[in-house]
Amino acid sequence: MALPTQRRISPEEYLQSERVSNIKHQLIDGMPHQMPDVSSNHNLLTGNIACELKQQLKDTSCRTLVSDMKLRVADDFFYPDVMVVCSEDNLDPYYKTAPTIIIEVLSKTTRKFDQTAKRLRCQNIPSLQEYVLIEQDKGEIQLFSLAHHWQSFYYYLGDRISFASLGISIAVEDIYERVDNEDVLSFLQQKQQDASQSAS
């Protein structure tokens, strides 16, 4: 079953149709938008950071959810690549409303929206503490922090990215494990050279 894409629909109609649709859609200003295909790098980055978060949060009340779980923001619905939910006031099993962290892996088709309109809408979520953008074509992560009035901070290969709201940190290198881009290749080559020099 396909969602109507030429007219505005209500959140209720969207939710009902999305449950039986073979294709995932986001709902933005009442209009359904089909989710784009993702690359292998995109998939690896999503899996890597989700795995790291899940491991470090296993003894806490926080849950790590990946891209099949919807996020409701007012009457909009998104599929974040990763979100961490530590408390929930919504009982619907098909979407969440109170994430602590939202993480998006940037791609050419979604970059502008994820960086601007989507970020600004999500920053209105009362529970949200951090919004994270991960580059897939280079080794760069941008973190927006509520604690710093939504100022952004950049992290690169060799750094550890700190999630203050969760009290944890993750090596950027681990997030980019097996990702194929020039920054990762250069970083690993330099790391190997440094190890060789230290051993000699």
C-alpha positions, 0 to 999 in steps of 0.5 A: 500500500502506498501513501498519498503523496500529492495531498496533505494528510493527518497524523492519524492517516499517516500512522495508519498507512505507514504501518502497512506500507512497504516503503518508509515515509517521513511526514513533514508539514502534512506531506509524506516524503519517501525515505531515500536509499542509504549507502554502505558508509551510511549503514556502517556509521549508523550501526557503529554508533548505535552499537557503541551507545547500546553497549555503554548504556546497557545498565541504564534506563536509556534505550538506543533506537535505530532508523526503523523507529519514528520520532514525532515532533508536533504533527511531523514524523521523522525516522532518525538514524539513531536516537537515545530515549531515557524517559518516555511519556508516549505509550504508542509503540510505533513512535517516540516523542522524548529523545535525549539525543538524536543522531543523523548521518548526513547524505547528499539528499538529506544534508540541507534538511537535517542541518537546518529545518529538521534540526530546528524543529527537533530542538523544540523537543523539551527532552532533547539535549544533543543533536548530532550530525555525522559526515559519511564522506569525511571524518567529521562529527558536529554536535549541537548542545542544549547546555551551550545554547545549541552551540555546535562542537566539532570532533574528528578522527583521533578525538573522543566525542562526549555526550554530556547528557549521558555521561559517556564518550566514544572514540570517533575512530570507533564510529568510523570503523570500516567506513570507506572515505579518504579521511579514514584511510589517511588516519589509519595510514598515519596511525600505522606509520606512528606505530611502526616508528614507535616499535623501531 
